[in-house]
Amino acid sequence: MKRPTLEVVAARAGVSKSSVSRVINGETTVAPEIRDVVMRAVHELGYVPNGAARNLVTRRTDTLAVVVSDPPQGVVSDDPLFSSVVRAVSRELEKAGKRLVLMLAESDQSRTRVVQYIAGGHVDGVLLVALHGTDSLPAALARQGLPVVSFNRTSAQDVPYVALDNAGGAALAVRHLLERGRRRIATITGPLELFEARERLDGYRQTLRDTGRRSIVALGDFTRVSGAEAMRQLLEDDPDLDAVFASNDLMAIGALRTLQKAGRRVPEDVAVIGFDDIEAASYTSPALTSVRSPMADQATAAVHLLLNLIDGGPTDPVIMPNELVVREST
């Protein structure tokens, strides 16, 4: 069977060949009603564009890179939510007819290779995930002249981002504990080189400061082991504390384990709140109260922002809201 041509699609849609070509090449100047009628004709006829020819015209690869800038210990790529982020990104790119290249940047050498790959013109844009406050990668990639969107805030002022309201989420958690009558509220914070850890710590501190209470801070690294150790240290330093807000659920789960070993009842003696609302949060004993982060929605919004940026659209940052999911641990 003979493949339908551009002329056949144009005749079916009742538009010019140039209009069909502009729609196929993804130009944003085409009126929505023209795009709809052309795409309907494309689907009805089973028309398959010549990808190589289209890319020569548009100078696009139809490929986007997702770059995970992770330290060697894998703080983010080992997080249970990371897979949901990658799935959401993959799903949105598939809908948009784009391919995905996943790259890990966890050393100076790998960062150099990422920059070289991007500079080689292999992708149309970059989505950055899990950036550190001093990470030079955002600025290095932005200098390549390609659209770059960050999954969180970065030190590079000219890189647009989609971020969670981390400080607001922490404030939700602390206010909930105060409303439950808790007065000595500690926090287990994540690595402070990560923007989200610093913002969650700031939200915790500011909320306590507003009510005239002091902060009690222990440092973790977003792992269960660090949460358990931080909780042990908190109990040694301040045996009378009656609540703890952990900057992520993994550390909160570790804290629950330490409290149980120490004979402290949750929530009767010590209330515990996490952040992110991973699947395991509802299966702990007791079930963990957590700040729900719409990570999949955040990933979807980041992809849409990147696609808009590639098409010359706006670059305004997007802040995603949080909600508190109350369970038995508080």
C-alpha positions in Angstrom: 0.0 0.0 0.0 1.4 3.4 -1.0 2.2 5.7 1.9 0.2 8.9 2.1 2.1 12.1 1.2 2.1 15.6 2.5 -0.2 16.5 -0.5 -2.7 13.9 0.4 -2.8 15.1 4.1 -3.3 18.7 2.9 -6.2 17.6 0.6 -7.9 15.6 3.4 -7.5 18.5 5.8 -8.5 21.2 3.3 -5.4 23.3 4.0 -2.2 24.1 2.2 0.9 22.0 2.1 2.8 24.7 4.0 0.2 24.6 6.8 0.6 20.8 7.1 4.3 21.2 7.1 4.2 23.9 9.9 2.0 21.6 12.0 4.2 18.6 11.5 7.3 20.6 12.4 5.7 21.8 15.6 5.6 25.5 14.8 3.7 27.5 17.4 2.4 30.1 14.9 -0.3 27.7 13.5 -3.9 28.4 14.7 -5.2 25.8 17.0 -8.2 24.9 14.7 -5.7 24.4 11.8 -3.5 22.2 14.0 -6.6 20.1 15.0 -7.8 19.5 11.5 -4.3 18.6 10.2 -3.7 16.2 13.1 -7.1 14.6 12.5 -6.1 14.0 8.9 -2.7 12.7 9.9 -4.3 10.1 12.2 -7.0 9.1 9.7 -4.5 8.5 6.9 -1.8 7.0 9.1 0.7 9.6 7.8 4.3 9.2 9.1 6.5 12.3 8.7 10.0 11.9 7.5 11.8 12.4 10.7 15.2 13.0 9.3 13.9 15.7 6.9 11.9 17.3 9.6 14.9 17.5 11.9 17.0 19.1 9.2 14.4 21.8 8.7 13.7 22.4 12.4 17.3 21.6 13.7 15.6 19.5 16.4 16.4 16.0 17.6 13.0 15.3 19.3 15.1 14.1 22.2 15.3 15.7 25.7 17.9 14.9 28.4 17.0 14.3 32.1 20.2 14.9 34.1 20.3 13.8 37.7 23.0 15.7 39.5 23.5 13.3 42.5 26.4 13.0 45.0 28.3 9.7 45.0 26.1 8.4 47.9 23.0 8.6 45.7 20.9 10.8 48.0 18.2 11.4 45.3 18.5 8.5 42.8 18.0 6.1 45.7 14.9 7.8 46.9 11.6 5.9 46.4 10.1 8.9 44.7 12.8 9.1 42.0 11.2 6.3 40.0 7.8 8.1 40.0 9.5 11.3 38.7 11.2 9.4 35.9 7.9 7.6 35.0 6.0 10.9 34.9 8.6 12.6 32.7 8.7 9.6 30.4 4.9 9.5 30.1 4.7 13.2 29.2 7.5 13.1 26.7 5.9 10.1 25.0 2.7 12.0 24.7 4.7 14.9 23.1 6.4 12.5 20.7 9.8 13.0 22.3 12.6 10.6 23.3 14.3 10.6 26.7 18.0 10.3 27.5 18.7 9.8 31.2 22.1 10.8 32.5 23.6 10.7 36.0 26.1 13.3 37.0 27.6 12.2 40.3 31.3 13.2 39.8 33.4 15.9 38.2 34.2 13.5 35.3 30.5 12.6 34.7 29.5 16.3 34.9 32.1 17.1 32.2 30.8 14.3 30.0 27.2 15.5 30.4 28.1 19.0 29.4 30.1 17.7 26.4 27.1 15.5 25.3 24.7 18.4 25.6 27.1 20.7 23.7 27.2 18.2 20.9 23.7 19.0 19.9 22.2 15.6 20.7 19.2 17.0 22.5 16.7 19.9 22.2 16.6 20.7 26.0 17.5 19.6 29.5 15.5 18.8 32.6 17.8 19.0 35.7 16.9 17.0 38.8 18.4 17.1 42.3 20.7 20.0 42.3 23.1 21.0 45.1 23.4 24.6 46.2 27.0 24.9 45.0 26.5 22.8 41.9 28.1 24.5 38.8 26.2 22.2 36.4 23.1 24.4 35.9 25.2 27.4 34.8 27.5 25.2 32.6 24.5 23.7 30.8 22.8 27.1 30.4 25.9 28.4 28.7 25.4 25.8 25.9 22.5 27.9 24.6 19.9 25.1 24.9 16.6 25.4 27.0 17.2 24.2 30.5 14.6 23.7 33.2 15.4 22.7 36.8 13.3 20.3 38.9 14.1 22.6 41.9 15.6 26.0 42.5 19.3 26.4 41.5 22.1 28.9 42.1 21.9 29.8 38.4 19.5 32.8 38.3 18.7 32.4 34.6 17.6 28.8 34.8 13.7 28.5 35.1 12.4 25.9 37.6 9.5 24.0 39.0 9.8 23.6 42.7 7.8 22.4 45.7 6.8 24.8 48.4 9.3 23.2 50.8 9.2 25.9 53.4 5.4 26.0 53.3 5.2 22.3 53.7 7.4 22.3 56.7 5.3 25.1 58.2 2.2 22.9 57.7 3.8 20.1 59.6 5.0 22.3 62.5 1.7 24.1 62.9 -0.1 20.7 63.0 2.2 19.6 65.8 1.6 22.8 67.7 -2.2 22.5 67.3 -1.9 19.0 68.8 -0.3 20.5 71.9 3.3 19.7 71.2 5.8 22.1 72.6 9.3 20.7 72.2 9.5 20.0 68.5 12.7 18.8 67.0 13.6 18.4 63.3 15.9 16.0 61.4 17.1 17.9 58.4 18.5 16.6 55.1 21.9 17.5 53.6 22.1 21.3 53.6 23.8 21.5 50.3 20.4 20.6 48.8 18.0 23.4 48.3 14.9 21.5 49.5 16.6 20.5 52.7 17.5 24.1 53.5 14.1 25.3 52.6 12.4 22.7 54.8 14.7 23.7 57.7 13.9 27.4 57.1 10.1 26.7 57.2 10.5 24.7 60.4 12.6 27.4 62.1 10.5 30.3 61.0 7.2 28.7 62.3 8.7 28.0 65.7 10.3 31.5 65.8 6.8 33.0 65.1 5.5 31.3 68.2 8.5 32.1 70.4 9.9 28.6 70.5 13.4 27.4 70.0 14.6 25.1 67.3 16.1 21.6 68.0 18.0 20.4 65.0 19.7 17.1 64.1 21.4 16.5 60.8 20.5 13.5 58.5 21.2 12.6 54.9 17.7 11.6 53.7 18.3 7.9 54.5 16.6 5.6 57.1 19.9 5.0 58.9 20.6 8.7 59.3 17.1 9.3 60.6 17.5 6.5 63.2 20.9 7.9 64.3 19.6 11.5 64.5 16.6 10.4 66.6 18.9 8.6 69.0 21.1 11.7 69.4 18.0 13.9 69.9 16.7 11.7 72.7 20.1 11.8 74.4 20.4 15.6 74.1 16.8 16.4 74.9 14.9 13.5 76.6 11.8 15.7 77.1 11.1 16.5 73.4 7.6 15.5 72.4 7.6 15.7 68.6 9.9 15.5 65.6 9.5 16.7 62.0 11.8 14.8 59.6 12.6 16.4 56.3 11.7 13.2 54.4 9.8 10.0 55.1 12.8 7.7 55.0 14.4 9.6 57.9 11.0 9.7 59.7 10.8 5.9 59.4 14.2 5.5 60.9 13.2 7.8 63.7 10.1 5.7 64.4 12.4 2.6 64.7 14.6 4.4 67.3 11.7 5.6 69.3 10.2 2.1 69.4 13.6 0.6 70.6 13.8 3.3 73.3 10.4 2.4 74.6 8.8 5.7 73.5 5.2 5.5 72.4 4.2 7.2 69.2 2.3 9.5 69.3 1.5 9.4 73.0 5.1 10.3 74.0 6.6 11.6 70.8 4.7 12.6 67.6 6.4 12.1 64.3 5.8 13.7 60.9 7.7 13.1 57.6 7.7 14.8 54.2 7.0 13.5 50.7 4.3 10.9 51.6 6.0 7.9 50.0 3.9 4.7 49.7 5.6 3.2 52.7 4.3 6.0 54.9 0.9 4.5 55.2 2.3 1.0 56.1 4.5 2.0 59.1 3.4 1.2 62.6 1.9 3.6 63.5 1.1 5.0 60.0 3.1 8.1 59.4 1.7 11.6 59.1 3.4 13.2 56.1 3.5 16.3 53.9 2.4 15.1 50.5 4.5 16.4 47.7 2.9 16.2 44.2 6.1 14.9 42.7 4.5 13.4 39.6 2.6 16.7 39.0 5.9 18.6 39.6 7.6 16.4 36.9 4.7 16.9 34.5 4.9 20.7 35.0 8.6 20.7 34.5 8.3 18.8 31.2 5.6 21.3 30.0 7.7 24.3 31.0 10.7 22.8 29.1 8.6 22.1 26.0 7.2 25.7 26.1 10.7 27.0 26.5 11.9 25.1 23.5 9.0 26.7 21.5 9.9 30.2 22.7 7.3 30.3 25.5 7.4 31.9 28.9 10.0 31.0 31.5 8.2 32.0 34.8 9.0 29.6 37.7 6.3 27.3 39.0 5.7 26.6 42.7 3.8 23.4 43.5 1.5 23.4 46.6 1.7 20.7 49.4 -0.9 19.1 51.7 -0.7 17.4 55.0 -1.8 13.8 55.2 -2.7 13.1 58.9 -2.3 9.5 60.1 -1.7 7.8 63.5 1.8 9.0 64.2 0.6 12.4 65.3 
